[in-house]
Every structure is written in C-alpha cells, then in structure tokens.
Amino acid sequence: MFILDHLWIIIALPLLGAAINGLLGKNFSKPIVNSVGIGSVALAFLSFAELAREFAQLPAGQILEPKSYFTWITAGQFKVDFSLQVDQLTIIMLGVVTFVSLLVHIYSTGYMAHEEGYYRFFSYLNLFVFFMLTLVLAANVVLMFVGWEGVGLCSYLLVGFWFLKQSAISAGKKAFITTRIGDFGFTIGILLLFWTFGSVDFVTIFKHLVGAPPDAAASTGVLTTICLLLFTGAVGKSAQLPLYVWLPDAMEGPTPVSALIHAATMVTAGVYMVARMNPLFSRAPVAMFVVALIGALTAFFAATIGLVQTDIKKVLAYSTVSQLGYMFLGLGVGAYASGVFHLMTHAFFKGLLFLAAGSVIHAMGGDQEMPHMGGLRNKIPITFWCMLIATFAIAGIPGFAGYFSKDEILEAARSGPNANIGLWLLGLIGAGFTSFYMFRLIFLTFFGEPRYDEHKVHVHESPYNMTVPLILLAILSTVGGWVAAPHLVGGTDYFEKFLHPVFATYAPAVAERAPEALESPGMMLFHALTGWPVLIALAGLLVAWWFYIKSPETPKKLADSLRAPYTLVLHKYYVDELYNAAIIQPLLWISTNVLWHVVDETVIDGTVNGVARVARESGSELREIQSGNARSYATWVVIGAVGVTVLMIGLWGMVR
C-alpha cells in the first residue's frame, strides 16, 4: 500500500508549492501561481483520498504503528524520530484540512485577484497547509509542536498580509503574541511528559498509561498537571477564555484567511490535540472538568458578544470562539467523538459562512457593516442561499449538519457519564444566542429595504471560482451530519463507531452503567426533534425575525432601555481595555522606565560608555606630555634617569 508507507508525500506537496511560489512566484503570471498553489493542495487531497481508500481495506478497528523515517533529534536519552502516523482520527482531520483548504485556494483566485503580493499570499496558504498536515500526522508531541508553532507563524503572516495597513499589522502581532502565552504552558507540558514517561511518542506514552491509576478526582497529580499545561496551549491556539482576544482582531486579514485558518483548521488544533491526548485527559478528572468549564463559559460568553456586533466578520469571529467552546465542552464531558464531530461539521458551515461573508463584502465593494446592507437576497441569490444553509446548520435546525453534532454535545453534558447540568445550561443558552445572532445577520444583510446607495454600490454576484466552493460547502453543511442520523431512532452513530478505536484502545477501565430503558424509534425521533436544543434554536430564529423583520424598531428601543448592559456587551465587556490597563501598559512602563532607561541606558550603556570615557580622558591628559618641544623632552629624560637611578640605589641598599 503506497500511501500508507509514504505518508510524507501528503505533507511534502504543499511545502513544495509554498517553496516554488515563494521563491519564484514573483516572476510567474497569476495562472501559473494558481496552478502551483491549487495544484499542490489538490494533489495532497488526492493523496489523502488514496490513503483513505487503502485505510478502508484494513481490518476494522486496526491501529497502525507509526512510520519512522529518520532520527531527528538525539541528546542523551532524549530521542525524537521524524515519524508519522495514521488512524481514524487522522483520517477525519486530513479530509477536513485538505478539502476545505482546496476550496479556499480556489475561492482565493477570485477574491484576491486584484491584490498586490498575489504569489506571496498563495505561498503563505500552502505553507500553512503544510504545517497543519504536519501537526495532524505527527506521531510524537515534539513534531506536533513544530506544526503547532508553524500554523501560528502562518497566522501571523496571513493576518498581517496587508502590511501597509496598521490595524492588520497590530492584529498579526496580537495573534502571534497571545498564542505564545499559551504555547509557553504547552512547552512545559511537553517537558513534563518526557520527564514522566521517558518518551514523547504518543504510542509509547499511551502504553505506559495502560493499567495506571488515574489521578484522584479531587487532587492535582502529575497527569492532571500535564493535561492542564497542554490545555493552556489549546486555550491560546483555539481562542478560549481568557486568551480568545486575538481571534476577533484577526478578521483584519483577507476573508479567505478567516475561512481557512480561523474557522476550519488552525483554531481546531487545540481540539485535535486534546482528542489525540485522550488517554491522558481521561485519567485526569480535574483537567477534564476544567476543559468542560472553560468550553461552556467560552461558548456562552462569546455568544453574548455576537448578539450586538455590526461588522459581519466580527459576528462570525465571535461565533467561531463560541463554537470552539462547544467542542471543548464535548471533550471535557468525555464525549470525544462528539467534539470531533462538531469540529468536522463546523469546518463545513463556518468555512461556508466566512466565504459567503467574503462574497457579500465583495458585492458591497468592501463594506462589512450589516447596517449598510439589506435587500441583497435577490441580487446575490447563490450567496444568500448558501449562507442561509450555513446558518441553519450552525443554529442547530434539524436536518442540517450542526444539529447532529451540537445536539450530541449538549446531550452528553446533560446525561453523559460526566454530565453537569450547570454546564449544559450554559451551552443551551449559548445555543439560543447563536441562533438569534446568526438569523439577525441573515435578516440585516439579505432582507428589508437596501440601506446602501445603489448609485454608488453596484451589487453583483461573485464569479464562479468563488460561488462553486460555496455550493460544495453548502452541500456538506446539509448532509455532513447524517452519518449520525440513525442514532436518532436507536440505530448506529457511524461517526462515533468509526472513531471508537481511537478513544477505546487506551481508555481507562470504567464501571459498567446500567442499561437505559429503550424507547420506540418513533418516540426517540420525536424527543430528538422536540428537545431543548431544537426548541431554543427555533426560539432564537423567531425572536430574530420579530426584531428585524416584523418589528424593526424594537432592537433600538430595547437597546435604549437597557443602555448600560447593551454598551457593556457592545464594547465586548471592555476586556481588551482591561488587558491594556492591567498588562500591556504596565509592561510598557517597565520596559521604558526600567529595562530601557535604567538597565539599558544607565547600566549597560553606562558601563560601556564609561570605559570609553575614562580611556578618552586619560588619553587627553597623557597627550599633553607630547608637546613637540625638544627642551621639554630632554628635561623629562633627565627626570626619568634620575628617578631610575634613585630607585636602583634604593633597591641595592635593601638587598645589602
């Protein structure tokens, strides 16, 4: 089986595309840049397709040993191979990354057609895909960390792509620095992993855990410490409280960047990492609760901010933060397959939402403010219908992809082995807010009378290279969750069944639960379609319809009557201002007044300049001796001779 034995091909192809466009693309025409950029990712996707075909021929549930290509790092007992692995979780992630990346590359040929640095943009996109695939295929935590840091670098490059725009530069730096805070904890976690298990290979670590007792439920042992440190990295990379602040600002980058990096792939790296390290987290109940708590709080908190934002991309940005919270909620309550399921469906509908938003912005001539839109559904119908489908999916309307995955997470939080009603309630309310602000977006953008100057803004549908990716993602946003549909009537959840070997092979032993009373398939379906998640999603839709279609004056009246809370949420709880006052300004003061003026200028420069000043002044004094007067020189020679003679006589007397 060729690809199974040569996994490196999948990551080498986008790296090759990045190198060709990056080094030579300045001299290429746009069609050649497109061919290299899209072609490399298309070949990577085809390689994945062949890998999936070969993997499907293996015995069901088989776990393959990692493939080591060469020894990468050796330092005493510390040994790291360049090794790749493939299992069911890898297959899911590879499919999401390669397919969504391919669609974003195609979309970018239309969206970025008139931008400077066209070849550079595609080089960065290819480089990002390379690092993301490295992260997914890595068989040890050190190689994963290379991909982890690489996607952070590419995020900085792509968010700050318009480097002449100050807001883009600041957003790029903010993303890079904020995620470094989490990565510091991640690095300590890797070191503690090696110190504890003597290895950084996933399989070796997991085998050490077989039969090992979990940390006590109320204590913080070494496993809990490792998990919390690793999760710190996930909090930064996946934009969870309190390190979420970089992701909304990252919308300063081109819209295809938002779709690829900040919706479908990079921000899910933390979710993938926790899912990959499930044998560790499953043995650390305190860490599991922290993951679930942070996820639920983030899902609720970010959803409240999304309620009142007016920038179409900012609404989607806070929606992304919120949906990532649901993924961590699922992982934290032990529903690993459900968390990964939502990762996959989210990649479809959120990638579609961002690309559709880009199509709206393209039609509006660059304007991103929803109050300036309205009445667009008949002018850009393809974009409208695709965005409506994605909204149905993210809101959890039955039949669409998000319904299946989000419902599984909320059900696990309500009645699973690690159920917590408080966390379920936070997630449920957040789901209602999600439905409201997403349909608010739809109604403000596509319905009502146009609120733009039709003589200045010539609204038009996007070209086919932008709309075809929308249509494909709309199809996946509709049918992408149906692999779990039989479970609604007591059947098999095929997605969970596919991932079962990943989460069961090294799982800790648990007590058997008493079987639940079986309902008829009809009653199970009825309860699934009339449960709280569905009811609250429909309630969000109806409230949004009332506010923005039936009674459009209501939102302003409500905002005026609730001025203080409205202002608080509109300004995003002033978290950025708080961070600026409590962290950034003190650091700037210390940097300026202590590190610069005291340490640098006074101590370091003072020492260096002081030595130079002493040498200069001493030289000036000694230079006075060199007067050029012969009589003066003769006098000094005589004085010197007399001095030497006196010294010699004195020494001679002492010797005798």
N, C-alpha and C positions, 0 to 999 in steps of 0.2 A: 504494500500500500504506500504509494509515493508520498502523498502529502503528510500522512501520519509520521513518516520517517524524516520529513524535511519541512518541519513547521517554520523554520527560519525564513522560508520563501515568503510567507504571508506578511512578515514584518519588513522584509528587505525591499519589497516592491514600492511601498510608499516612501521609504527612505531614499531609494534611487530616484524617484520622481522629485522629491524635495531637493536633492543634490543637483539634478540636471537643470531644473528651473531656477534654483538659487544661484548657481554658478554661471549658467549660460543663457538664462531666460531673458536677460536684458536685450539680447540680440535676436530674440525669437519674435515672430509675429504672434498675435493672440491665438489664432487657430493651433499653432504648434504648442504654445503654452497650455492650451486646453487639452490637447492630445496627451501631453506628458502628465499633466495634473490629474485629469479624469481617468486616463488610461491606466495609470499606476494603481489607483484605488479600485478601478473596475477589475483589474487582474487580481488584486487582493481579494475582492469579493468572490470572483470565480474560484480562486484557490480555496476560500472558505467553503464554497458550495461543494467542491470536490472533497474537502475534509469532512463535511457533514455527511456526504454520501458514503465515504469509507467508514466513518464512525458508526453509521446506522447498520453496517454489516457486521459489527462486533456483537458478541453475545450481550443480551440485555443486562444492564446494570454493571457492566465491566468497568473497572477503574484502571486506566493505563499508567504505567510507570513513567516518570518524567524522562525526557530525552536530553542527555547532556552532550554538548558539542565540544566544549573545551573547558579547561580550568581557567577561570577568570582572575581570581584573587587568591593568593596564598600568603598567610602571615602567621607563622607558628601553627596553632591548632585551628586558626580561622581559615576556612577554605570555602570558596564560593565558585560554583560552576556556572557557565552560561548555559542554563538548562531551561527548556520549555516543556509545558505540559498541556494536555487537553483532556477535559472531562465534560460532563453535561453542562456545568455552569459556564465553562469556557465557550462551548458551542453557542449558547444563548448570547453571551456578550459579544463574541466575534460577529455573529449575524447582525446584531443591533449596530455595532460600530461600523462595520464595512458597508452595510446597506444605507444607513442614514448618511454616512459620510459621502457615499457616492451621489446620493440625491442632492446633498448640499453643494457638492462640487459642480454638479450640472446647473443647479439654480444660480450659483455664483457667476456663471458665464453671462447671465443676463443682468443680474443685479449690479455687478462690478464692472460692466462693460466699458464704462466711460471714466473709470478711476485711474489715477496715476499709480504706479507700482503694481500693475496687474500681475506680473510674473512673480513678484515678491509675495503677494497675497496667496497665490496657489502653492508656492514653495512652503510657506508657513502652514497652510492647511495640510499638505502632505506630511510635513514634519510632525504635526500634531497627531495625525492618524498613526504614524509610526510609533510614537511614544505611547499612545493609548493601547495599541495592539501589544506592545511590549509589556505594559502593565497587566494586561489580561492573560497573556500566555506565560508569564513568568512562573517558574517552578520554585522560586525561593523569594524571600521577602526583600533581599537586597536588590535583585534585578527588578522586582516590582517597584522598589523605591526609585530606581532610575526612570522608569516610565512615569511614576508619580510626580517626580520633580520635572520631568520633561514636559508633561502636559501643563504644568504651572508656568514654565518658561514660554511655551507656545501661547498660553493665555495672555501673558504679558505682551508678547509681540503682536497678537491679533487684536486685542482690546485697544492697544495703542497704535493700531495700524495707521490711522490718520495723525501722524506725529506732529503735524503743524497745528493741531487743534489742542489747546491747553487742557480742556476737560478730558480728552481722550488720553493724554499723557498722564494726567493725575489718576484717572481710573485704572490704567495699566499698572502704575506703581502701587496703587491701593490694593489691587488684586494680588499682586506679587508679594507684597509685604505682609498682608493679613494672612495669607495662606502659609507663609513661612512660620508664623506663630504656632499654628497647629502642627506644622512639619517638625518643629523642634521636639514636641512631645512624641511624635511618631518615631523620630530618630532614637530617642531614649528608649522607646518601647522595643525597637529592633535590637539594641544593645542588650537590654534585659532578656529578650528572647534567647539570644546566643548564650548569655551568661547562665541561663536556667537550663536550656536544653542542649547546649554544645553544638547547635546547628542552626542554620537559617533556612533549611529546606522544609517546605510545607509537609511533605510526606513524613520526613524524619520526626519533626515536631509532633505531628498528629499521632504517630505511632507511640511516642513516649507518653501520650495522654491516655492511651487505652488502659483502662483499669485504674487510672489515677483518680483519687477522690477530688471532687470539686471543692472550691473554696466554700467555707461556711456561709450560709445565707446572710448573716449579719456581720461578717468580718471582711477585711480587705487583705487577702493573701497575695502571693506573688502573681497568680493568674489574674486576679482582679486588677492588680496594678498594671500588668502588661496590657490588658484589654483597655483600661482607661487611657493609657498613654497612646495606644494605637487609635482609639476612638477620638482622641484630641486631634490627630491628623485628619480624621474623617470630618470632624466638625469644621475645620478650616476649608478643606477641599470641597466639601459638599454644602457649604454655606448654611450651617446650623447656628442656633444661638450659642454663644454670643458673637461668633465670627462670621455672621452672614452678610455684613455690611458691604463687602466688596462686590457681591453679585449684582445688585441693582445698578451700581455705578458702571459695571462692565457693559451695560447696554450702550455705552458710548461707542463701542466697536461696531463694525458693519453688521447688519442683520443676519447674514449667513453665519457669522461667528457666534451670535447669540443662539442660533438654532443648533449649531453643531456642538460647541463647547459648553454653553451654559444652559442647555436643555436636555440634550440627548446623550452626551458621553462624559466629558470631564467631571462634571459635578456629581455624576453617579459613581465615580471612582471610590469614594468613601463607602458607599453602599456595597459595592462589589467587594471591597476589602473586608468589611465586617462579615459578609456572607462567606467569603473564602476562608476566614479565620473562625468559622462557626464552631469547630471543636473546642477552641479556647473560650469563646464567649459563652457557650452552653455550660461550661464548668465555672462560670463566674456570675452568679445571680445578681450581685450588686451592680456589676458592669452592665448586665442585661437591662436592669431597671433604669440605669442612667441613660442608656441608649433609647429606651422607650420613652422616658420622661422628656429628654431633650427633643426627640422627634415630635411628640404630641404638642409640647409647648411651641415649637417652631411652626408646626402646621397651623396652629390657632393664631399665633402672634402675626405671622406673615400674612395670613388671610385677612386679618383686620386692617392691615395697611393697604392691601389691594382694594378694599372697598371704595376708597375715595381718590385713588390716583387718576390723573387725567392723561398722562403720557401712555400710549398704547403698549409700548415696550416695557415701561415700568410696571404696568399691571401684570404683564406676563412674567416679569422678573420676580416679583413677589409671589406670584403663583408657583414659580419653579421652586423657590425656597420652601413654600408650604408643602408642595407635593413631595419634595425630598424628605420632609418631616414625616409624612405618612410612610415612606419606605423604611425609615429608621424605627418608626413605631412598630411596623410589622416585624422587623428583625428583632427588636427588643422584647417582644412578647413571644418570641420563639417561632413565629410564622415566617421562616426564612424564604420558603418558596413563594409566599405571597408578596414579600418585599421585593424579591427579584422579578416577580410577575409584574408588579407595578412599575418597576424600573423599565421593563420592556415596553409596556403599553404607554408609559409616559414618554418614552423616546419617540413613539409614533405621533401621539396627539400634541405633545408640546413642540416637537420639531415642526409639525404642521402649523401650529399656532404662530410660531415665530416667522416661518417662511410666509405664511399668509399675511402677517402683520407687515413684513417687508414688501409684499405685493401692494398692500394698502398704502404704505408710505411712498412707494414708487408711483402709484396712481395719483397721490396727493402732492407730488412734486417735492417730497422731503418732509412734509409736515407730519408730526407724530401726535399732535394733540387731538384727542377724541372730540372735545367741544367744537373743534373746527371742521368736523366731518359731517356725517349724516346723509341719508338717502343714497348710499353707494351700492346697494344690493342690485339695482338694475343696470348700473354702469360697469361693475366688475363682478358679474354673476358667478364665474368659476371660483374666484377668491372667496366670495360670500358663502357659497355652498360648502366649500372645503373648510372654511373657518367655522361654520355652523356645526358641521360634523365633529370637528375637534372640540368644540365647546360642549356638545352633547357628551362626548367621551370623558372630558375632564370633570364635568359636573356629576357624572355617575348615572346618567339616564340609562335605564335598562336596554340591553341590546348592543351598546357601544363598549369599546374596549375598557375604558376606565371603570365602568360599572363593575365588571367582574373582579378586577384587581383591588380596587379600593374597598369593595364590599367584603372581600376576603380578609383584608387587614382589620377593618372595623369589627368584623365578626370574631376574629382571633383575639382582639383587645377586649371584647365583651364576654366571650365564653371559652376562650382557649385555655391551655394549661397554665399560662402566666397572665391570665386575664386581670384587668384593672379597670373598674368602672369609671374612675376619675379620668384616666387616660382616654377611654372610649368616648366619654362625654366631650372632652376637648376635641378629639378627632371628629366627632359627629357635628359639633357646632362649626368647626372649621370647614367641613364639607358643605354645610348650608351657606356659609360665607363665600366659598368657592363658586357655587352655583350662581349666587347673586352677582358677584363682580364679573363673572365671565359673560353672563347674559346682559349685564349692564354694558359691557364692552360691545357686544353684538348690537344692541339696540341703539347705543350712541353712535356707532360707526356706520351702520348699514340702514337704519330705519329713520323715519321722520323726514323733515324737510332739510335740504342741503344748507349747511351753515358756513359754507365757503363761497368765495367769489368765483362764480362759474365763468366769468370773463378772464380771470387770471389763472385759474387752475383747470386744466383740461384733463379730466379724469379719464383713464383708459385702462383696459385690461392688460395685464403683463404678457410678455411674449411666451411662446410655448415652452422655451427652456426654463421658464420659471413656473408655469402652470402645470406642466406634466409631473414634476416632483410633488406638487400639491395634491394632485389627483391620486397618485400612488400612495402617499401617506394618508389621504382620506380613506382609502380602501382599507389600509391596515388599522386605522383608528376605528373602523367599523367592525371588522372581523377578527382583529388581533387578539381579542379576549375569548373567543368562542371555544378554544381548546379546554376551557374550564366549564363550559356551559352544562355538560352532562351532570356535573356535581349538583346543580340546582334541583335536580329531580332524583337525587340519591345515587347518581352514577359516578363515573371516574373523573377526577380532575387530571387531565392528561399532562398538563404543565407540571403540576406537583409530582406526578408519577415519574416524569422524565428526570426531574431534579432529585428524586428521592435518594439515589446512591450517594450523591454529594453530601447530603445532610444526615445520612443514616450510618455511613460506614464507620465514622469515628465518634458517633454521638454517645454521650454518657448513658448509662443504664437508668431507666426511669420506671417508676411503678406503673403497672397496668391500670388504665382507667376503666371504670365500669361502663359497659356499652350503653349508649343513649337509646331511648325509646324511638323506634323507627316510625316515621310518618309516611303516608302515601305520597307517591311522586307528585300528585296534583297539589296536595297541601304544602309540600316543600316548595314547589314553584310559587304557590300563592304567597307564602311567607317571604320568599326571596324578593318578590316583586312589590310587596307592600310593607317591607321592613322600614326601620327608621332611616337608614341611609337614602333610600329611594324617596321617602316622603319628604325629607328635609331638602333633597335636591330639587324636587318639584316645587317646594315652598320657596326656595331661592329664586327659581325661574319666575314664579308668579309675582313675587314681590318686585323683582326687577322689571317685569312687564308693567306692573301698576305704576311704578315710579317713573319710568322713562317712555312709556307708550300711552297708557291710559290717563295718567295724571302727572305730566312732566314738571309741573310747578312744585310738586311735593318734595323732591330732594332738597331744593333751595330752602323751603320753609323748615324742613327738618334740620338742615344744617344751621339755620339761623337760631332755631330754638335750642339746639344743642351745641352752641358755639364753642365752648371750652373743649369737650371731648372731640368734636369734629376737627378743631385746629390741632389738637394733640395727635390724632391719627394722620391728618393731612401732612404734618411735619414729621411723620414716621417716629413718633414718640421722642423726638429730639435725641435719638441715640447717637447719631453722628456728632451732634453738638456736644453731647456728654463725653464721648470719647475724645473729642478735640480738646475739651477743657480739662479732663482728668488725666489724659495720657499724652496726647500729642504736644500740647503747649508746654507742660512740664518737661517733657523730653527735649523740646526745642530750647527751653530756657537753660536746662542743664548743659545741653550741647554747646550753646552760645556762651554762657557766662562761666561755666566750669571747664568743660573739655576744651573749648576754643581759647577763651581769654586767659584762663588760669593754667591749665595743663599745657596747651599747645604754645601760646604766646609767652607766658611767664616762665614755665619750667623748661620745656623743650627748646623753644626758640631762645629763651634767656640764657640757657646753658651754652648752646652753640654760638650765639652771638656774643656772649660774654667772653668765651675763649678767644674769639676773633678780635674782640675789642682790646683785651689785655695784650694780645700779640701785636696789634697795631700800635697801641700806645707805647709799649715797651720799645718797639722798633723806632718810633718817633723820637724817644728820648736818646736811644743809642745812636741815632743818626746825627745828633748834634756833635758827637765826637768827630765825625768825618767832616772837618771844616775845610780841608784843602790847604791849610796853612802849614808850611814846612817847619817853621819855628815851633808851632804848637805840637806837631808830630814829634819833633826832637825832644821837647820838654816831657811828653808822655813816655818816650822811650827811656829817658833818664830816670823818670819816676818809677817806671816799671823795673828798670835794672836795679835801682836802689832797693825797691821792695823785695825783689827776688833775693838780693844779697843778704838783706836783713833776715829774711825767712830762713835762708840756708844756714846763716850763723847761729840763729836761734835753735834750729834743729840739731846742728852739730853739738851745741852746748848741752842739749838734753841727752844726746847719745852718750857723751862722756860722763 
